[in-house]
């Protein structure tokens, strides 16, 4: 039986201040939990309705009703795990890096982390006002890819000022991404869902790029995650497997 204090502790991790205080976050479902464990993230505690999965002192059997009490999903998915937030590594100065300027939607951030994983981008640099990658909605949206993508939160204005790499920025009025070959050692900056790239960051962009519109002209813009997918695909088009 899971105690009231344990339920309170786990459900408290939905809030960023408690995740930061304890250095822990929650993941749910066998696939995501397995991906995170295989990716080297350190398990704090594990709760499951499958008794065969309980083989260690930090593994606990719970009923479906108890699992639902600690779950952040509408319908709890077999198991829930609490992981330790990994230590922040140094930002790499080579390779392709995605930089996010105030991306607020958890689903977008989770999808972008998955895209980085798919396209072999090992790090993601986020402004401090980008949504927290360890929030339950983001973790679920990554489907475990966050184990393979390092996410950094920094003052991106200072970060961009110190880099020697070319900085591409996604804009509506940029040069068509299909008219050039993007560098493999570079930064790709993606902006806020509603306002795009902020003015201070725009001033630091080396080259504005855009995804040209072929359809109906009343469509205002692409979703930021969709745009990231297209730009990363184009960036990797000439990369050998």
ChimeraX commands (.cxc) that place a marker at each C-alpha (Angstrom):
marker #1 position 0.00,0.00,0.00 radius 0.5
marker #1 position 1.32,3.42,-0.93 radius 0.5
marker #1 position 1.24,6.00,1.86 radius 0.5
marker #1 position -0.44,9.40,1.74 radius 0.5
marker #1 position 2.94,11.08,2.19 radius 0.5
marker #1 position 4.36,9.17,-0.77 radius 0.5
marker #1 position 1.36,10.14,-2.91 radius 0.5
marker #1 position 1.80,13.78,-1.89 radius 0.5
marker #1 position 5.53,13.63,-2.63 radius 0.5
marker #1 position 5.12,12.16,-6.13 radius 0.5
marker #1 position 2.19,14.35,-7.17 radius 0.5
marker #1 position 4.14,17.37,-5.94 radius 0.5
marker #1 position 6.69,16.71,-8.68 radius 0.5
marker #1 position 4.18,18.07,-11.16 radius 0.5
marker #1 position 5.38,21.50,-10.04 radius 0.5
marker #1 position 8.72,22.83,-11.24 radius 0.5
marker #1 position 9.74,24.17,-7.82 radius 0.5
marker #1 position 9.50,20.70,-6.27 radius 0.5
marker #1 position 11.31,19.07,-9.19 radius 0.5
marker #1 position 14.13,21.56,-8.69 radius 0.5
marker #1 position 14.08,21.17,-4.91 radius 0.5
marker #1 position 14.37,17.38,-4.99 radius 0.5
marker #1 position 16.20,16.98,-8.31 radius 0.5
marker #1 position 13.57,14.48,-9.49 radius 0.5
marker #1 position 11.00,14.08,-12.25 radius 0.5
marker #1 position 8.25,11.59,-13.19 radius 0.5
marker #1 position 7.90,9.37,-16.25 radius 0.5
marker #1 position 5.02,7.02,-17.00 radius 0.5
marker #1 position 4.49,3.91,-19.08 radius 0.5
marker #1 position 6.75,0.88,-19.70 radius 0.5
marker #1 position 8.21,2.14,-22.98 radius 0.5
marker #1 position 9.26,5.59,-21.76 radius 0.5
marker #1 position 10.60,4.22,-18.48 radius 0.5
marker #1 position 12.59,1.55,-20.31 radius 0.5
marker #1 position 14.04,4.12,-22.74 radius 0.5
marker #1 position 15.13,6.39,-19.90 radius 0.5
marker #1 position 16.74,3.54,-17.96 radius 0.5
marker #1 position 18.58,2.29,-21.05 radius 0.5
marker #1 position 19.70,5.86,-21.71 radius 0.5
marker #1 position 21.49,5.90,-18.37 radius 0.5
marker #1 position 19.15,8.00,-16.25 radius 0.5
marker #1 position 19.24,7.06,-12.59 radius 0.5
marker #1 position 16.08,5.53,-11.16 radius 0.5
marker #1 position 14.87,6.83,-7.80 radius 0.5
marker #1 position 11.73,4.72,-7.38 radius 0.5
marker #1 position 9.41,2.58,-9.50 radius 0.5
marker #1 position 5.71,1.77,-9.05 radius 0.5
marker #1 position 3.89,-0.91,-11.02 radius 0.5
marker #1 position 0.74,-3.02,-11.11 radius 0.5
marker #1 position 2.82,-5.97,-12.36 radius 0.5
marker #1 position 4.18,-7.95,-9.40 radius 0.5
marker #1 position 6.82,-9.59,-11.63 radius 0.5
marker #1 position 8.46,-6.18,-12.05 radius 0.5
marker #1 position 9.07,-5.82,-8.31 radius 0.5
marker #1 position 12.57,-7.19,-7.71 radius 0.5
marker #1 position 14.41,-4.43,-5.89 radius 0.5
marker #1 position 13.99,-2.31,-2.78 radius 0.5
marker #1 position 13.09,0.76,-4.81 radius 0.5
marker #1 position 10.49,-1.14,-6.85 radius 0.5
marker #1 position 6.96,-1.15,-5.43 radius 0.5
marker #1 position 3.80,-3.06,-6.27 radius 0.5
marker #1 position 0.65,-0.91,-6.29 radius 0.5
marker #1 position -2.96,-1.47,-7.24 radius 0.5
marker #1 position -4.50,0.17,-10.31 radius 0.5
marker #1 position -6.36,2.57,-8.03 radius 0.5
marker #1 position -3.15,3.53,-6.22 radius 0.5
marker #1 position -1.29,4.00,-9.49 radius 0.5
marker #1 position -4.05,6.31,-10.69 radius 0.5
marker #1 position -3.61,8.45,-7.56 radius 0.5
marker #1 position 0.02,9.19,-8.38 radius 0.5
marker #1 position -0.39,9.34,-12.16 radius 0.5
marker #1 position -0.52,12.57,-14.16 radius 0.5
marker #1 position -2.36,10.78,-16.98 radius 0.5
marker #1 position -6.12,10.49,-17.33 radius 0.5
marker #1 position -5.65,6.73,-17.36 radius 0.5
marker #1 position -2.53,5.42,-15.64 radius 0.5
marker #1 position -0.30,3.27,-17.85 radius 0.5
marker #1 position 0.95,0.13,-16.04 radius 0.5
marker #1 position 3.88,1.80,-14.29 radius 0.5
marker #1 position 5.30,5.08,-13.04 radius 0.5
marker #1 position 8.91,5.92,-12.28 radius 0.5
marker #1 position 10.66,8.74,-10.48 radius 0.5
marker #1 position 14.07,9.56,-11.97 radius 0.5
marker #1 position 16.91,11.77,-10.83 radius 0.5
marker #1 position 17.42,14.85,-13.00 radius 0.5
marker #1 position 20.83,14.35,-14.63 radius 0.5
marker #1 position 23.71,16.72,-13.97 radius 0.5
marker #1 position 24.05,19.54,-16.48 radius 0.5
marker #1 position 26.86,18.93,-18.95 radius 0.5
marker #1 position 28.88,21.53,-20.77 radius 0.5
marker #1 position 27.43,22.73,-24.06 radius 0.5
marker #1 position 29.31,21.26,-27.03 radius 0.5
marker #1 position 30.82,23.80,-29.42 radius 0.5
marker #1 position 30.59,21.62,-32.53 radius 0.5
marker #1 position 27.87,19.86,-34.46 radius 0.5
marker #1 position 24.32,20.87,-35.22 radius 0.5
marker #1 position 22.44,22.45,-32.31 radius 0.5
marker #1 position 18.82,23.60,-32.04 radius 0.5
marker #1 position 18.23,26.76,-29.98 radius 0.5
marker #1 position 14.75,27.60,-28.68 radius 0.5
marker #1 position 13.66,31.16,-27.93 radius 0.5
marker #1 position 10.73,31.06,-25.48 radius 0.5
marker #1 position 8.95,27.94,-26.74 radius 0.5
marker #1 position 6.13,27.55,-24.23 radius 0.5
marker #1 position 3.99,24.59,-25.28 radius 0.5
marker #1 position 5.01,21.30,-23.59 radius 0.5
marker #1 position 3.89,19.25,-26.57 radius 0.5
marker #1 position 6.03,21.30,-28.92 radius 0.5
marker #1 position 9.10,20.99,-26.71 radius 0.5
marker #1 position 8.62,17.25,-26.29 radius 0.5
marker #1 position 8.24,16.80,-30.04 radius 0.5
marker #1 position 11.33,18.91,-30.74 radius 0.5
marker #1 position 13.36,16.75,-28.35 radius 0.5
marker #1 position 12.18,13.68,-30.25 radius 0.5
marker #1 position 13.12,15.35,-33.53 radius 0.5
marker #1 position 16.60,16.12,-32.24 radius 0.5
marker #1 position 16.98,12.46,-31.31 radius 0.5
marker #1 position 15.74,11.32,-34.73 radius 0.5
marker #1 position 18.04,13.63,-36.68 radius 0.5
marker #1 position 21.10,12.99,-34.52 radius 0.5
marker #1 position 21.17,16.36,-32.77 radius 0.5
marker #1 position 22.65,15.58,-29.38 radius 0.5
marker #1 position 21.91,18.85,-27.63 radius 0.5
marker #1 position 19.14,21.41,-27.38 radius 0.5
marker #1 position 19.78,24.89,-25.97 radius 0.5
marker #1 position 16.75,26.67,-24.49 radius 0.5
marker #1 position 16.11,30.17,-23.22 radius 0.5
marker #1 position 15.29,30.32,-19.52 radius 0.5
marker #1 position 11.67,31.15,-20.36 radius 0.5
marker #1 position 11.22,28.03,-22.48 radius 0.5
marker #1 position 8.99,25.48,-20.77 radius 0.5
marker #1 position 10.68,22.99,-18.42 radius 0.5
marker #1 position 11.73,19.78,-20.17 radius 0.5
marker #1 position 11.07,17.76,-17.00 radius 0.5
marker #1 position 7.41,18.69,-16.73 radius 0.5
marker #1 position 5.19,15.58,-17.02 radius 0.5
marker #1 position 3.67,16.64,-20.36 radius 0.5
marker #1 position 7.06,17.22,-21.95 radius 0.5
marker #1 position 8.49,13.96,-20.61 radius 0.5
marker #1 position 5.57,11.99,-22.04 radius 0.5
marker #1 position 5.80,13.78,-25.40 radius 0.5
marker #1 position 9.49,12.90,-25.77 radius 0.5
marker #1 position 8.69,9.16,-25.66 radius 0.5
marker #1 position 12.06,8.56,-23.99 radius 0.5
marker #1 position 14.18,10.61,-26.41 radius 0.5
marker #1 position 15.22,12.97,-23.61 radius 0.5
marker #1 position 17.61,10.25,-22.45 radius 0.5
marker #1 position 19.67,10.86,-25.59 radius 0.5
marker #1 position 19.37,14.63,-25.99 radius 0.5
marker #1 position 21.05,17.01,-23.53 radius 0.5
marker #1 position 18.79,19.98,-22.79 radius 0.5
marker #1 position 20.45,23.18,-21.56 radius 0.5
marker #1 position 18.73,26.26,-20.13 radius 0.5
marker #1 position 20.83,29.40,-20.53 radius 0.5
marker #1 position 20.70,33.08,-21.37 radius 0.5
marker #1 position 20.63,32.42,-25.11 radius 0.5
marker #1 position 21.51,36.03,-25.97 radius 0.5
marker #1 position 24.85,35.64,-24.18 radius 0.5
marker #1 position 25.28,32.15,-25.60 radius 0.5
marker #1 position 24.80,33.32,-29.18 radius 0.5
marker #1 position 27.18,36.23,-28.65 radius 0.5
marker #1 position 29.99,33.86,-27.69 radius 0.5
marker #1 position 29.62,31.23,-30.41 radius 0.5
marker #1 position 31.79,31.16,-33.52 radius 0.5
marker #1 position 29.31,28.96,-35.40 radius 0.5
marker #1 position 26.90,30.26,-38.06 radius 0.5
marker #1 position 23.49,31.04,-36.59 radius 0.5
marker #1 position 20.46,30.29,-38.76 radius 0.5
marker #1 position 17.14,31.75,-37.67 radius 0.5
marker #1 position 13.67,30.66,-38.78 radius 0.5
marker #1 position 11.70,33.63,-40.12 radius 0.5
marker #1 position 8.77,34.20,-42.46 radius 0.5
marker #1 position 10.83,36.54,-44.64 radius 0.5
marker #1 position 14.12,34.65,-44.78 radius 0.5
marker #1 position 15.91,32.95,-47.65 radius 0.5
marker #1 position 14.34,29.68,-48.80 radius 0.5
marker #1 position 15.94,26.76,-46.99 radius 0.5
marker #1 position 15.65,24.80,-50.25 radius 0.5
marker #1 position 17.98,27.22,-52.06 radius 0.5
marker #1 position 21.06,26.49,-49.95 radius 0.5
marker #1 position 22.88,23.74,-48.09 radius 0.5
marker #1 position 22.92,24.26,-44.33 radius 0.5
marker #1 position 26.19,23.80,-42.49 radius 0.5
marker #1 position 26.53,20.76,-40.20 radius 0.5
marker #1 position 28.40,22.77,-37.55 radius 0.5
marker #1 position 25.76,25.42,-36.92 radius 0.5
marker #1 position 22.93,26.64,-34.72 radius 0.5
marker #1 position 19.29,26.70,-35.80 radius 0.5
marker #1 position 17.18,29.13,-33.76 radius 0.5
marker #1 position 13.43,28.57,-33.48 radius 0.5
marker #1 position 11.13,31.18,-31.99 radius 0.5
marker #1 position 8.09,31.46,-29.76 radius 0.5
marker #1 position 4.80,29.98,-31.00 radius 0.5
marker #1 position 3.03,33.33,-31.21 radius 0.5
marker #1 position 5.79,35.91,-31.63 radius 0.5
marker #1 position 8.64,34.11,-33.34 radius 0.5
marker #1 position 12.25,35.02,-32.59 radius 0.5
marker #1 position 12.59,38.01,-30.27 radius 0.5
marker #1 position 14.26,41.23,-31.44 radius 0.5
marker #1 position 17.44,40.90,-29.31 radius 0.5
marker #1 position 17.99,37.38,-30.66 radius 0.5
marker #1 position 17.13,38.43,-34.23 radius 0.5
marker #1 position 20.04,40.87,-34.17 radius 0.5
marker #1 position 22.44,37.98,-33.54 radius 0.5
marker #1 position 21.25,35.80,-36.44 radius 0.5
marker #1 position 23.84,35.20,-39.17 radius 0.5
marker #1 position 21.30,34.21,-41.80 radius 0.5
marker #1 position 17.52,34.24,-41.89 radius 0.5
marker #1 position 15.97,31.15,-43.44 radius 0.5
marker #1 position 12.38,30.24,-44.22 radius 0.5
marker #1 position 10.24,27.34,-45.35 radius 0.5
marker #1 position 8.50,28.70,-48.48 radius 0.5
marker #1 position 4.74,28.58,-48.64 radius 0.5
marker #1 position 3.17,26.80,-51.61 radius 0.5
marker #1 position -0.42,26.58,-50.40 radius 0.5
marker #1 position -3.21,28.98,-49.42 radius 0.5
marker #1 position -1.88,32.42,-48.52 radius 0.5
marker #1 position -4.19,32.86,-45.52 radius 0.5
marker #1 position -2.24,30.25,-43.56 radius 0.5
marker #1 position -0.17,32.38,-41.19 radius 0.5
marker #1 position 2.68,30.07,-40.18 radius 0.5
marker #1 position 3.78,26.55,-39.40 radius 0.5
marker #1 position 3.72,25.03,-35.94 radius 0.5
marker #1 position 7.20,25.43,-34.40 radius 0.5
marker #1 position 7.71,21.67,-34.02 radius 0.5
marker #1 position 6.65,21.06,-37.62 radius 0.5
marker #1 position 8.99,23.79,-38.83 radius 0.5
marker #1 position 11.84,22.29,-36.79 radius 0.5
marker #1 position 11.24,18.91,-38.41 radius 0.5
marker #1 position 11.47,20.38,-41.91 radius 0.5
marker #1 position 14.60,22.41,-41.17 radius 0.5
marker #1 position 16.40,19.49,-39.52 radius 0.5
marker #1 position 15.45,17.22,-42.39 radius 0.5
marker #1 position 16.85,19.73,-44.86 radius 0.5
marker #1 position 19.98,20.24,-42.75 radius 0.5
marker #1 position 20.66,16.50,-42.77 radius 0.5
marker #1 position 19.76,15.93,-46.43 radius 0.5
marker #1 position 23.37,15.73,-47.58 radius 0.5
marker #1 position 24.68,13.96,-44.47 radius 0.5
marker #1 position 25.96,10.44,-45.08 radius 0.5
marker #1 position 24.45,7.72,-42.91 radius 0.5
marker link #1:1,2 radius 0.2
marker link #1:2,3 radius 0.2
marker link #1:3,4 radius 0.2
marker link #1:4,5 radius 0.2
marker link #1:5,6 radius 0.2
marker link #1:6,7 radius 0.2
marker link #1:7,8 radius 0.2
marker link #1:8,9 radius 0.2
marker link #1:9,10 radius 0.2
marker link #1:10,11 radius 0.2
marker link #1:11,12 radius 0.2
marker link #1:12,13 radius 0.2
marker link #1:13,14 radius 0.2
marker link #1:14,15 radius 0.2
marker link #1:15,16 radius 0.2
marker link #1:16,17 radius 0.2
marker link #1:17,18 radius 0.2
marker link #1:18,19 radius 0.2
marker link #1:19,20 radius 0.2
marker link #1:20,21 radius 0.2
marker link #1:21,22 radius 0.2
marker link #1:22,23 radius 0.2
marker link #1:23,24 radius 0.2
marker link #1:24,25 radius 0.2
marker link #1:25,26 radius 0.2
marker link #1:26,27 radius 0.2
marker link #1:27,28 radius 0.2
marker link #1:28,29 radius 0.2
marker link #1:29,30 radius 0.2
marker link #1:30,31 radius 0.2
marker link #1:31,32 radius 0.2
marker link #1:32,33 radius 0.2
marker link #1:33,34 radius 0.2
marker link #1:34,35 radius 0.2
marker link #1:35,36 radius 0.2
marker link #1:36,37 radius 0.2
marker link #1:37,38 radius 0.2
marker link #1:38,39 radius 0.2
marker link #1:39,40 radius 0.2
marker link #1:40,41 radius 0.2
marker link #1:41,42 radius 0.2
marker link #1:42,43 radius 0.2
marker link #1:43,44 radius 0.2
marker link #1:44,45 radius 0.2
marker link #1:45,46 radius 0.2
marker link #1:46,47 radius 0.2
marker link #1:47,48 radius 0.2
marker link #1:48,49 radius 0.2
marker link #1:49,50 radius 0.2
marker link #1:50,51 radius 0.2
marker link #1:51,52 radius 0.2
marker link #1:52,53 radius 0.2
marker link #1:53,54 radius 0.2
marker link #1:54,55 radius 0.2
marker link #1:55,56 radius 0.2
marker link #1:56,57 radius 0.2
marker link #1:57,58 radius 0.2
marker link #1:58,59 radius 0.2
marker link #1:59,60 radius 0.2
marker link #1:60,61 radius 0.2
marker link #1:61,62 radius 0.2
marker link #1:62,63 radius 0.2
marker link #1:63,64 radius 0.2
marker link #1:64,65 radius 0.2
marker link #1:65,66 radius 0.2
marker link #1:66,67 radius 0.2
marker link #1:67,68 radius 0.2
marker link #1:68,69 radius 0.2
marker link #1:69,70 radius 0.2
marker link #1:70,71 radius 0.2
marker link #1:71,72 radius 0.2
marker link #1:72,73 radius 0.2
marker link #1:73,74 radius 0.2
marker link #1:74,75 radius 0.2
marker link #1:75,76 radius 0.2
marker link #1:76,77 radius 0.2
marker link #1:77,78 radius 0.2
marker link #1:78,79 radius 0.2
marker link #1:79,80 radius 0.2
marker link #1:80,81 radius 0.2
marker link #1:81,82 radius 0.2
marker link #1:82,83 radius 0.2
marker link #1:83,84 radius 0.2
marker link #1:84,85 radius 0.2
marker link #1:85,86 radius 0.2
marker link #1:86,87 radius 0.2
marker link #1:87,88 radius 0.2
marker link #1:88,89 radius 0.2
marker link #1:89,90 radius 0.2
marker link #1:90,91 radius 0.2
marker link #1:91,92 radius 0.2
marker link #1:92,93 radius 0.2
marker link #1:93,94 radius 0.2
marker link #1:94,95 radius 0.2
marker link #1:95,96 radius 0.2
marker link #1:96,97 radius 0.2
marker link #1:97,98 radius 0.2
marker link #1:98,99 radius 0.2
marker link #1:99,100 radius 0.2
marker link #1:100,101 radius 0.2
marker link #1:101,102 radius 0.2
marker link #1:102,103 radius 0.2
marker link #1:103,104 radius 0.2
marker link #1:104,105 radius 0.2
marker link #1:105,106 radius 0.2
marker link #1:106,107 radius 0.2
marker link #1:107,108 radius 0.2
marker link #1:108,109 radius 0.2
marker link #1:109,110 radius 0.2
marker link #1:110,111 radius 0.2
marker link #1:111,112 radius 0.2
marker link #1:112,113 radius 0.2
marker link #1:113,114 radius 0.2
marker link #1:114,115 radius 0.2
marker link #1:115,116 radius 0.2
marker link #1:116,117 radius 0.2
marker link #1:117,118 radius 0.2
marker link #1:118,119 radius 0.2
marker link #1:119,120 radius 0.2
marker link #1:120,121 radius 0.2
marker link #1:121,122 radius 0.2
marker link #1:122,123 radius 0.2
marker link #1:123,124 radius 0.2
marker link #1:124,125 radius 0.2
marker link #1:125,126 radius 0.2
marker link #1:126,127 radius 0.2
marker link #1:127,128 radius 0.2
marker link #1:128,129 radius 0.2
marker link #1:129,130 radius 0.2
marker link #1:130,131 radius 0.2
marker link #1:131,132 radius 0.2
marker link #1:132,133 radius 0.2
marker link #1:133,134 radius 0.2
marker link #1:134,135 radius 0.2
marker link #1:135,136 radius 0.2
marker link #1:136,137 radius 0.2
marker link #1:137,138 radius 0.2
marker link #1:138,139 radius 0.2
marker link #1:139,140 radius 0.2
marker link #1:140,141 radius 0.2
marker link #1:141,142 radius 0.2
marker link #1:142,143 radius 0.2
marker link #1:143,144 radius 0.2
marker link #1:144,145 radius 0.2
marker link #1:145,146 radius 0.2
marker link #1:146,147 radius 0.2
marker link #1:147,148 radius 0.2
marker link #1:148,149 radius 0.2
marker link #1:149,150 radius 0.2
marker link #1:150,151 radius 0.2
marker link #1:151,152 radius 0.2
marker link #1:152,153 radius 0.2
marker link #1:153,154 radius 0.2
marker link #1:154,155 radius 0.2
marker link #1:155,156 radius 0.2
marker link #1:156,157 radius 0.2
marker link #1:157,158 radius 0.2
marker link #1:158,159 radius 0.2
marker link #1:159,160 radius 0.2
marker link #1:160,161 radius 0.2
marker link #1:161,162 radius 0.2
marker link #1:162,163 radius 0.2
marker link #1:163,164 radius 0.2
marker link #1:164,165 radius 0.2
marker link #1:165,166 radius 0.2
marker link #1:166,167 radius 0.2
marker link #1:167,168 radius 0.2
marker link #1:168,169 radius 0.2
marker link #1:169,170 radius 0.2
marker link #1:170,171 radius 0.2
marker link #1:171,172 radius 0.2
marker link #1:172,173 radius 0.2
marker link #1:173,174 radius 0.2
marker link #1:174,175 radius 0.2
marker link #1:175,176 radius 0.2
marker link #1:176,177 radius 0.2
marker link #1:177,178 radius 0.2
marker link #1:178,179 radius 0.2
marker link #1:179,180 radius 0.2
marker link #1:180,181 radius 0.2
marker link #1:181,182 radius 0.2
marker link #1:182,183 radius 0.2
marker link #1:183,184 radius 0.2
marker link #1:184,185 radius 0.2
marker link #1:185,186 radius 0.2
marker link #1:186,187 radius 0.2
marker link #1:187,188 radius 0.2
marker link #1:188,189 radius 0.2
marker link #1:189,190 radius 0.2
marker link #1:190,191 radius 0.2
marker link #1:191,192 radius 0.2
marker link #1:192,193 radius 0.2
marker link #1:193,194 radius 0.2
marker link #1:194,195 radius 0.2
marker link #1:195,196 radius 0.2
marker link #1:196,197 radius 0.2
marker link #1:197,198 radius 0.2
marker link #1:198,199 radius 0.2
marker link #1:199,200 radius 0.2
marker link #1:200,201 radius 0.2
marker link #1:201,202 radius 0.2
marker link #1:202,203 radius 0.2
marker link #1:203,204 radius 0.2
marker link #1:204,205 radius 0.2
marker link #1:205,206 radius 0.2
marker link #1:206,207 radius 0.2
marker link #1:207,208 radius 0.2
marker link #1:208,209 radius 0.2
marker link #1:209,210 radius 0.2
marker link #1:210,211 radius 0.2
marker link #1:211,212 radius 0.2
marker link #1:212,213 radius 0.2
marker link #1:213,214 radius 0.2
marker link #1:214,215 radius 0.2
marker link #1:215,216 radius 0.2
marker link #1:216,217 radius 0.2
marker link #1:217,218 radius 0.2
marker link #1:218,219 radius 0.2
marker link #1:219,220 radius 0.2
marker link #1:220,221 radius 0.2
marker link #1:221,222 radius 0.2
marker link #1:222,223 radius 0.2
marker link #1:223,224 radius 0.2
marker link #1:224,225 radius 0.2
marker link #1:225,226 radius 0.2
marker link #1:226,227 radius 0.2
marker link #1:227,228 radius 0.2
marker link #1:228,229 radius 0.2
marker link #1:229,230 radius 0.2
marker link #1:230,231 radius 0.2
marker link #1:231,232 radius 0.2
marker link #1:232,233 radius 0.2
marker link #1:233,234 radius 0.2
marker link #1:234,235 radius 0.2
marker link #1:235,236 radius 0.2
marker link #1:236,237 radius 0.2
marker link #1:237,238 radius 0.2
marker link #1:238,239 radius 0.2
marker link #1:239,240 radius 0.2
marker link #1:240,241 radius 0.2
view
